[in-house]
């Protein structure tokens, strides 16, 4: 990542868009599966973005995809939903820490995207969910938000990205 910041043109954005999913009733998901979810969805995402924060100056965007289950958990997704909600809390605190430096820290929480992610759970079987589209729409919203100096929060309440300025 350091090489990208010193290369011609520099580094404009870092987006953590990776994760793991496990499906099952809270009483049935094995502790090792929950530890795996937390290691990937919380710790890896935070470590990646923390590294970016140490080398990026004013203007860049450091974002993470948390997912709709962070805001709207469903039965059978307690562990997965929790592992997606924690990064949003972390991002909220970091956003306040770096705002004065001019670093933007948005959170993207899209609905189910047709990426194949849900088809590869580490436990259980994902319930059928209607795809609301590919990730391109949400990536475009992040890019547009950067151009307008906004701090977006992408939600899936109506299956469309919403860009808003966060208070505080």
N, C-alpha and C positions, 0 to 999 in steps of 0.2 A: 504494500500500500504506500509506503514511503516513496518508492520509485515513481509512482503515479503522480505524487504531489510535486515532484521536482521536474518532471518531464515537461516538454513544451506544451503549453495549454493548461497544465495543472490538473487538478482533480476537482470537479464541480459537485459531485454527489456520491454518497455511499448509501446503498440501500440493502438492508438485511432482509432477504426474501427467501428464507429457507426454514425448514422445520420438520417436525415429525408429528404423526397423528396416531392416537390409540382410541379405540371406541369400546365402550362397555360400561356396565353399571359400576358405580364407585366401589361397591363391595366386591367386585369381581376382577378389577384391573390389578394385576400384580404390582407390588411395590417397585420391582426392577423396571417395569414398563413406565411407571410414573417418574422414576429417576431418569430414565432415558428421555422422556418428554421434557422434563425440566432442564436437563443438560443441553439439549438441542434448542428448545424453544426459548428458554430464558438465558442460561449461562452463555451459550455460544453467541447468541444475538447480542447480548450486552458486551461481551468481550470484543467482538468485531467492531461494534460502534464505539466502544471506549478507545480502541486503538485509533480509530478515525478521528476522534475528538482531540487526540494529542498532537495530530499533525496538520489539521485543517484550520485555516484562518477564517476571517469573516467572509460571509456570503454563501458558503457551501451548504448543502442539505445533507443531513444524516437522518435517514428514515428507516422504519421497520414495518413490515407487514405483520399485523397481529391477527386479523381474521374476524369475521362476524361473530364467531362463538365467544369471543372475549366480551362482547356486549350483550349477546343474546344466547346464553347457554341453553342447550337442549338436553333432555333426558338421555343418558348413555354417553354424555360427553364431559362429565365433571372434570376429569383429570386433564383432558385436552383443553377444555375451556379455561381452566385455571392457568395452564402453562402459556396460554395466549393472552390472558388478561394481565399477568405480571409485567411483561415488557411494556405495555401501555402505561402502567403506573411508573415504571422506571423512566420511560421517555418523557412523561410529564414533569418529573423532577429535573431531569437533564435539560429539558427545554428551558426551564426557569434559570438554571445555572449558566447557560451559554448564550442566552438571548442578548445580553449586553455586548457580547463579542461579535454579534451579527451572524451567528450560526443558527440555522433553522433546523428544527427537529420534529418533523411531522410524523404522524402515525397513520398507516393505511390499514383500514379494517374492512376490506371488501367482502361481499358475499361469496358463495361458492363459485370459484372460477374453474373453467374447464382446462385444468393443467395436468390432470392425472394424479395429483397429490393425494386425494382422498381414496384413490384406488390402491394405495400402498401403505395401509396402516401397519404399525408394528404390533398391534393387537386388535382383535375384533374385526368386524366388517362394517364399513361405513354405510349408513342408511342412504337410500336413494335421495339425491338432492338435485333440484333443477339447476343447471349451470346458468349463470347470469352473464356469461361471456368470458372472453380470454383476458389475460392480465394487461393487455395493451391499453385499454381504456383507463385503468387506474394508474398506470405508469405515466400516461399522457397527462392525467390530472395532477400528479406530483410535479411533472415538468412545468405545467402551466402555473402551478402555485409558486414555484420558484421564480418564475418570470414576473409575477405580480407581487412578490414579497409577502405572500400569505403563508400561514401555517395550517396546512390542510388536515382534516380528519375525514377520512373516507369511510362512509357507512354504507350499509346494505339495506336500510329500511325500505327503500323503494328501488333497490338494485341500481342506483346511480351514484356516482361520486359526488360528494358535497365538500366544497372548499370553504373553510371558515377561519376566522382569526380567533385564536384561543386567548382567553383572558389570563392575566397573572403571569 
